[in-house]
Amino acid sequence: RQQMFDHIQGLSYDFFDEKNTGELMSRVKEDVDNIWMGASFGLFLTVEMILTMGLAVVLMLRIHVGLTLLILPVLPVLAYLTISLNRMNRKVYEEISEQTATMNTTAGEDIAGIRMVKSFAREKHEVEKFLKNNQEYYRLNYKQSQATAKFYPPIEFIMSTLPVVLIVVGGNYVISGQLTIGVLVEFSLYASMAMWPMRITGWIATVMAQAASSADKIEQIFAYQSKIENRQDGIKDIAIKGDVRFDHVSLELDGMTLLKDISFEVKSGKTLAIMGSTGSGKSLITKLLARFYDATGGTILLDGVPLKDYDLFFLRRQFSFVLQNVFLFSESIAENISLGQDHVMDKQELKRYAKAAMADEFISNMEKSYETVIGEKGIGLSGGQKQRISIARAFARKSPVLVLDDSTSALDMETEKNIQQNIAECSNATKIIVAHRISAV
């Protein structure tokens, strides 16, 4: 699970453009749990079954070959039924795994967006949508139960019949004096040892089928490699001034041209404003800066050096982002503002950056001030409050390049003006401002 989470953290933006949160949560939780069950209980019991069955057969052969030959032909039949059950279950569990991801996505979106659902009085619609997914999940599990019902009863029937046959045949040997009752009882115990594994093969087959199906799903995640390559000998640990240059830059994604022949230059400490209609690619320009995507044409340079020549993690530390969609973690305000630091800053530092973002006043009025733990994604705060905390977080990063992507859209004119003045005072930082309103630039 840890390896998978580490791998996901290292993947590029395009992966998350294709995958939804619910699917990834299913892979990290349910699928890993399935593999754990298979690798622990399933594998342990499989080894125990083999050893127990092998030992029991050897002991039975030492006691009476004829009775042993009566039991041995049945074991391959039981093995065939078990393998058939395993094959059918594996196919069904692949479908169950996919449906689990769909259910997680639906439930996650509805719960995260419950305020929107209630605003539009869509509770009934969402319940019906979840019901359809749940019914499909029920159908697939019922299908799995049918597979078990098809193969498990014959297995149980054979195993229940064998002791009766053994007693009848062995009883004749006792009557004829070829065996004693004590030896027959001993043989019966060993026969039970040989057949016992078959009683749990159905359960083990189910567990191993789940594990195999989950392993396939997880392997697909591990097989996906980041399209953003990091040079092992990339430049790092040098002072960056913040000169940014786009030289005939273009970007294509999924066969669509999103940016074409973009050129500009911003010297260190200067400000560039980017305006344009919705969907014109303004935010994409900022995403290219930190190599969230790589340009498919032209060159982007930082301090005269192409971005690909830098160590990726060093490069991204040179930018402070205020993204269009503000994301705050379910932690304290202090921890959210300190996100770009290796430690939680002291209150004096926090206040300085919060004041610059016009956030100190409303934070100080909260019951626990900077130690207030905010809700998921900042629930409980207004849009303007979330934006100001995000701006304070960017100020606290103290990076050479400050990128503000529509960062004041939820603020009133006076607050916006005060924040602009504070941004202008960051004379050492290159500032790139994306906005729709002329007042924001």
Protein Blocks (a to p, Z undefined) as FASTA:
>chain_A
ZZmmmmmmmpcfklmmmpcfklmmmmmmmmmmmmmmmmmmmmmmmmmmmmmmmmmmmmmm
mmommlmmmmmmmmmmmmmmmmmmmmmmmmmmmmmmmmmmmmmmmmmmmmmmmmmmmmno
pmmmmmmmmmmmmmmmmmmmmmmmmmmmmmmmmmmmmmmmmmmmmmmmmmmmmmnopacf
klmmmmmmmmmmmmmmmmmmmmmmmmmmmmmmmmmmmmmmmmpccfbdcdfkbcehiacf
hiacdehiacdeehiafbghiacdddehiacdddddehilmmmmmmmmnomaccfedjdd
eehiafklpcfklmmmmpccddfbdcdddbdfklmmmmmpcbdcdfklmmmmmmmnopmm
mmmmpmnlmmlccdehhiaiafklmmmmmmmmmmmnopabdcdehkllmpcfklmmmmmm
mmmmmmmbccddddfbfklZZ
